[in-house]
Amino acid sequence: MNETVRTVFGLAGGLALFLFGMNSMSDALQKAAGAKMKKVLAFLTRNPVMGALAGALVTAILQSSSATTVMVIGFTSAGLMTLPQAISVIFGANIGTTMTAQLLAFKISDYIYPIIFAGFLISFLAKREKVRNVGLVIFSFGLLFEGIEIMGSVMKPLASSPFFIEMMGRVKDIPVLGVLLGCGMTLVVQSSSATIAVLQNFAATPGPDGGSVIGLVGAIPILLGDNIGTTITALLASIGQSKNAKRTAIAHSFFNISGTIVFMFLIPWFARFVAWISPRGAETDIISRQIANAHTTFNVICTLVWLPLLPLMVKLVMKVIPGAETAARDAYRPEFLDESLISQPVAAMYLVGREIRSCASHTDQMLEAARDELGAGTAADRSVFDGLYRNVESVQAAIIRYISKMFAGGGLTETQAEQTAGLMSVASDLGRIGDRCGEIVMSLRKIGSDDRSFSTQAVSELTACFNISLGLFRMTVDAIEQQDLAKAAKVSRGRKKMRKAQKQFNKAHLARISAKECDPSMTADYSGILDRLNRIVDNCVDIAEDAMDRVTLPTLDGEKAEKPAAAAAGSV
């Protein structure tokens, strides 16, 4: 195997090991963080300073500014974050992504294999899931460094190549070439952390004069290009999203491009400042830390400059994409679910919770619309119920598919898997309630088309049962949202009231038939509607039992649960 092929294979293999280690470490960190990740995400919807802090912390956990940006775009598209909040989080994400470079600057090449072995032992032998995840973080951390070592070893011969030395000389003399090189590398790899890691390792290789083959002045333009390249992921993620989501992605690009343009004119002075704040020593020994410090300093300065100018950034992106948000969302599609966030369980579970709330609100309205059709007869506006029914049916199915993909991704902890399975059960029961409502309305419309009708007393009795089921449903939603075990227990007790009413009203209907006050042909329809209302109550009890099993609709810490529209509870 010739030297060129060996170098290419070594770079490819080392890069694959690095990316695998980084992704595994990100997944394990998310699982180990657990509830803490939820608390960090709670800052996302607060003021700009807290948003920037949250962006930095989330990115440090996810080990990827692109992942944070995609999450923010998803939240913004769903209307869960305002444009200023989203942009402030993006600013912080740029700081958080520099933590990877800071970690890589540590000289631990002699300890890589002990770290890998220790991580393996912990993850293999530990019985507690959180401890296993910590072991996996350590194991992945070691793999990440091993990938860097492999890439570094195969790149060393390049330092003595006349062609490569000449090319690095041009990068030093023409910074724009370095920016283009860094941007191109990140576009290919789709990870600025990986390209910066390669840059750190290559810069530590001695050149002909014994110093760094590229030097800090030559590395800075490539570093700036890496920052621009990483914005492409956000731009791609915003395709097909809302206007504010697109504006958020553009703000990410503005942030990095504007900073790069300014720093391009300041490279010599910036390099001196970075050298001043970095450790002293031989250039090849300290340049990795210098590059990490340059990366952090660049993003911190840009954030400090842009954070007070946040209104200006908002105006700029509003100019690029003018116009107000349009309410063109398909009424029969989910409002909050975002496929790009399935790999981030805390965020995905939060979106599922929001979608279930929305579905519950429409189910509430659907029960009311069904009750109204009973009272209005053939004069009812059928489009109201039909729209609500289609919405609940399609959104409930979308929730089930989304949760199934979350499980298929394999990123859920045992606790998250248990909670998510509970959410699937809740969504399924909402779908069943919708089905029962549909069957009731079909029965009512069939009666109307046959020119038949219930007696006034029968309508009154059926309305009373509708009110019982509607009141229990609203109490059920409160129980699952607020983890109110007292209300959940009350729903279970309410089933007896519904069954008692069912028996009482069936008996009364038969008495009216005996007295020639009701048409005998209406018996099957009357008892069928009562039976379906009773089954709706059974579905409410199922959800209440989920609440008693500690299933709840996820919220971000400090966020108040929202009640469904028109949630003035009926009597139970």
N, C-alpha and C positions, 0 to 999 in steps of 0.2 A: 504494500500500500504506500503510495507516494505521500510526500509531506502535505501537499495541498488537500488531498482527500482526507487525510488524518485530521487536519485542522478543521475542515468543514464538518466532519462527523463529530469531532470533539465539541465544537461549538453547539451543534444541534443537540447532542446528547446532554451536554451540561445545561443548556437552556431549558430543555424538557424537564430535567431534574429540578432545576430552580423553580420553574413555573408550577410543577407538581407540588413541590414543597411549600411554595407560597400559598397556593390554593388550599392545600390540606391544612396548613396552619391557620388560614382564615376561617375555614369551616370549624376547626376545633376550638378556636378562640371564641367564635360565636356561641358554640355549645357550652363552653366553660363559662362564658360571661352570663348566659342565661338571663335572669331578671335584671341584671345590671345593664344589659344592652337595651332593655325596655326603658330604663330610667334615662339613659343617654338620649334615646330617641325622643323622650318627652320634651327635651329642650328644643327640638326642631321647630315647634310651633310657638316659641316665645320670642323675645326681642332679638334684634340683629346680633348683639354681642353674644348672647347665649346660643344663637343659631350658629355662629362661627365656631364657638367652643364645641358645640355638639358635632359639627362637621369634622372638626379635628379629631375628636374622640372616636366617632364612628369609623372614620377612615383608619385610625390606628388599629381598631379591632378588625375591620374588614381587610386591612392591608392593601387597599386599592381605592384611590380617589375616583376611579371610573365606576366602581360598584356603588359608592356613596352618591355620585352624581346621577346614576341611573335610578337609584332609590328616590332621590329628591324629585327627579323628573316625573316619576310615577306618582308620587304624592301630589305634586303640583297639578298634573293632568287630571287627577281625581278630585281636585278642588279642596284638598286637605291642607294645603299650604298656600300662602299668598306669594306673589312674585318677589317682594323684598325679603321675606323669610327664606325663600329658596335660594336666592342669590347669596345671602349671608352664610348659609350652610356651605355653599360652593366655595366661598372664600376660605372657610375653615378647613374644608376637605383638602385644599392645596397645601395647608400646613401639615395636616395629618399624614399625608402621603410621604413626607420627608423622613418619617420615623424609620421606614425600611432602610433608607440609605444610611441613617445613623447607626442602625444595628449592624449593617454590613461592614461598617468602618472598623469594627472591633477585630483585632487580630486573634482569631481563635482556631487557626488552621491545625494546631497541634491537638486540639480538643474535640475536633469534629466527630471522630468515631466514638469516643466515650459518650458524647452527647447523644448521638444516634442510638447507641446501645442502651443508655439510661432511659431515653424516651420510650424505646421499644419495651423494656422491662416493665416500666410503669403502666403503659397502656395494655400490655399483655396480661399482667398479673393482678391489676387493680380490679376490685369488685364494684366499687362505686363509679357511676357513670362520669361524674365530674372529675374524679381523679384520673380516669382513663382518658378523658379529653385533655387534661393537663399533660399527660404523658405523650399524647399525640401531637400536641403543640411543640413539645421539646423534640420529638422525633422529626417532625416536619421542619423545624428550625435547623436541625443538623443536615437534613437533605438539601435544604436551600443553600447552605454554605458549601456543601459538597459539590453542588452544581456550579457554584461560583469558582471553586478550586479547579474543577475540570476545565471550565472555559479559560481560566487564567493560564493553566499549564499548556494548553494548545496554542494560546496567543503569544506566548513568549518568543517563539521563533520569528514572529512578525516584526519584533522590535529591531531585528538586525537586517530586515529587508530594505534595500535602497528605495524601492517603489513606495513602501509604506512610510518610511521616514520622510520622503519628499511630500507625500500626501498630507501627513501630519503637520509639516512645515507650512503648507498652504492654508490649512485650517487655522493655524496660529496667526498667519498674516491676513487672512480674509475671513473674519468671524462669521459672515453670512453663510459661508460653506459649512461651517460647524453647525450652525442652526439648522440648515437644510439636512445635514447628515443625521443629527439627533432626531429631527422630526420624522425623517424617512425610516429610521430604525424603529421608532415607536409605532409608526403606522403598520409596519410589517409584523412586529411582535405583539402589538396591542397591549403593551404593559410598559409604562414608563419606569416602574420599579426595576424591571428586568434590564432595560437598556442602560439605566443609570448604574446598576450593579456591574454590567459589562464594562461601562466607562470607568468605574472605580478600580476594577481589577486590572484593566489594560493600562490605566494611568500609572499604576504601581509597578509596571514593568520597566526596568532600566533601559535607557537608550544608549547610544554609542559613547556619550559623555559621562555615563554613570548616573545622570539624573533621570527624571521621568521622561518617558518616550514622547509625551505630549505636553506635560506641564499644566499648571492650574489655568494659565491664561488661555491655553488651547482647549482645555476641558470645559470651561464655562460656556462658550457658545453652544457646544453639543448638549450640555445640560439644559440650556434655555430652549433648544429645539425639542428636547424630550418633553418638556412641559407643554409645548404647543401641540405635539403629536398626540398627547393623551386626551386632548379635548375632542378629537374625532369620535371617540366612543360615545361621548355625550350627544354630539350632533346626530349620530346614527340612531341613538336611542330615542331622540325627540321626533323622528319621522313618524307621521301619522298621529302624533299626540296633540294636545291642546296648544293654543297660541302661547300661553304662559309657560308651558313645558319647553317649547321651542326657544322662547326668550331666555329661559334659565340656561339652556345649553349654549346659547350665543353669549350670555354673560360670562360663562366659563371660558370661552374662547377669547373674549375681550380682555379678561383678567390676565391671561397668560401672554397674549400677543402684545398688549400695551406694556406690560412689565418687561418683556423681552426687548422691545424697541428702545425703551429708556436705558436698560442695562447694557445694551450693545454699545452705547456711547461711553459707558462708565467701566468697561471691563478692566483696564489697568488698575484703576483706583479700587474697584470692587475686589479684585484679586488681592491687592495689598491689605484691604480690610479683613478679608477672610483669612489670610495668612497671619494677621495680627491676633485674631480671636482663636486661632487653632494652635494645637501643640507644636513645639519646636522639634526639629530633628532632621534626618536625611529626607530629601524630597520623596523618594520612593516609599519611605515608611509612613509618611504623614499625609500624602496627597489624597488617599481614600477618605480620611477624615475631613480634609479641606473641601473636597467635592461635596460631602454630606453637609458640611456647614454652609457652603455656598448655596446648596439647594434649600436648606431651611431658611437661611437669611433672606434669599430672594422672595420666598413665599410669605414670610412674616412681614417684610417691608411692604410688599404689594398689598397684603391684607390690611395693614395699618393705614396705608394711604387710601385704599378703596372703601373701607368700612364707613368712615365719615362721609364719603362721597356716594353712598348707596343710592340716594335719590337720583343722582346724576346717572349712575349705571342703569337704573330703572328707566329713566327717560331715553337713554341711548338705545336700549333694546326695544323699547316701545316704538322708537323711530324706525328701527330696522323691520320690525313686524308690527305695523300699526293696526288699529281697530280693536274693538272690544271682543271678549270671548263670546262665541255664539253657542246657543243652546241647541246644537244640532245633534246631540247624542241620541242614538237610537233608543227609544223608550223601552225596548224589549231586550236590551243588552245590559250587562252589569255596569254599575257606575264607578266602582272603586277597584275592582280586581285588575292587577297588572301582572302579566306573565313574566316580565323581566325581574320581578321581585320574589319569585318562587324559591330561589336559592337562598334567600335571606329570611329565615323562618319568623323572626320577631315582627318584621315589617309585614310579611305576607299574612300572618295570623291577625294582625291589626286590621288589614284591609278586608279579610274575611269577616271579622267582627262588624266592620262598618257596612259591608254588603248585607249581612244578615239583618242588621237593624233596618236597613232600607227595605229589604224584602218583608220584614215583619210589619213595617208601616203600611206597605201596599196590601198585605194580607188583611190587616185591620180594616182598611178602606173597602176591600173586597167583601168582607163579611157584612159591612154596612150596606154596600150596594146590593148584595143578595137579599138582605132584609127589606130594602126599599122596593125591590122588584116584587116581593111578596105583597106589600101594601098597595103598590101602584097598579099591579096587574099588567094588562096589555099596554097601558099608557106609559110604562117605564122607559127611560132612556137606556136602551140595551148597550150602547157603546161604552158607557162608564164601566160596567162590570166586565165586558169583553176585553177592554184595554188592560184593566187590572189583572184579570185572569191570565192573559198572555204574558204579562210582565212577571208575575210570580212564578209561572211555569218555567219560563226561559231562564230567569235569573237563578232560581233554585237549582236548575240543572247545571248552570255555569258554576255555581258555588261547589257543587259536588265534584265536577271535573277539575276545578282548581285545587281543591283539597287532595284529590287523588294524585295530581301531579306533585303536590308537596310531599306526599308519602313516597312517591316514586323517586324523588330526588335524593332521598336518604339523608337529608340534613337535619332531621328533627331529633331532639333529645327525647328520652322516654317520657318526661313530663309534657313536653310540647306535643308529642304524638298522642298522648292520652287526651289532652285538651282539644287537639284538632279533631280527633275521632268524635269527641263530644259535640263539637261544632257541626260536624257532618250529620250527626243524629238530629240536631236541632233543625238544620236546613231541610232534612228529609221530612220531618214532621210538618214544617211549614208547607212543603209541597203537598203533603197528604191533606192538610186543611184546605189548600187551594182546590185539590181534586174534589173533596166533599162539597165545597161551595159550588163548583162547576156542575156536579150532579144535581144539586138542589135547584139551581137555576134552569138547567135543562128540563127538569121535571115541571117547574112552574111554567116554562114556555110551552111545553107540550100540552099542559092543561089549558092554557090560553088558546092555542091553535085548535083545540077540540071544542072550543066554546063552552068550556066548563069552568067552574070557579068554586072556591071554598066559601063556606058560610062566614058571616062576620065573626062569629064566635071562634071558628077554626083559625081564622087569620089572627085573631087576638092571641090565641093559645100558641100558635107557631111563632108569633112575634115575641112572646114572653120567653120561649126557649132560645130564640135568636139572641135575645138580650142576655140570657144566662151564659151562653157560649161566648158571646162577645166580651162580657165582663170578665169571665175566666181567662180568655185569651190575653186581655190587656194586663191582668194580674200576672199571668205567666211571663209575659215579656218583661215586666218589672222585675220579676224574680230572677230571670236569667241575666238581665243586664246589671242588676244591683247586688247579685248574690244574696237576695233576701230570702232566707230559708223559711221565715214565718209565712211569707206570701206563697211560697212553693207548697208548704204544707196545707195552706188554705185552699189552694187549687185542687189538691188531692181530695180534700173533704168536699169540695164543690161538686165533684162527680156524683155524689149521692143525691144532691139536690136535683141535678139534671135527670138522673134516672127515675127519681120519684115523680118529677114533672112529666116525664115521658109516659110512665104508667098511668098517671092521673088523667092526662089529656087523651090518651088512647081510649081509656074507659069512657070519658065524657063524649068522645066522638061516636063510639058505639051506642051510647045512650041516645044521642041525637038521631042516629039512624033508626033506632027502634021507635022514636017519636016522629019519624018521617020528616025530620028537620034538616037532614043531610042526605046527599046522594050516595048510595052504597058504593058506586063506582069510584068514589074519591078515597076510599079507605086505604088502598095500596099506596096512593100518592101521599096521603096525610101521614101514615105510619112510616113511610120511606123517608120523608123529610125529617121527621122526629128522630129516626134512627141515625141519619147522617149527622144531624146536629149533636147527637150523643157521641158519635165517633169523633167529631171535632173536639169535644171535651176530652175524650180519651187521648187525642194527640196533644192537647194542652197539658194533661197530666204527665205524659211522657217527657215533655220539655221540662216541666217542673221537677220531675225526678232527676233529669240531667243536672238541673240547678242544685239539687240536694247532693249530687255527686261532685259538687264543686266545679262544674262546667260553667263558664261565664263568657260573655262577649268581651274580647280583649280591648282595653283602652290604653292609651299612653298615660303614664303616671300623672295624676293631677287633673286629667281630663274628665269632665262630667259626662256620664252616660246620657244619651239623648232618648227621649221617649218617642214612640211612633206618633205620627200626626193623628189628630183627632183622638187623643188617648184619654178622654174623660170616661172613666170606667163606668160601665153599666152596673146595675145592681146584681149582686150574686147571692 
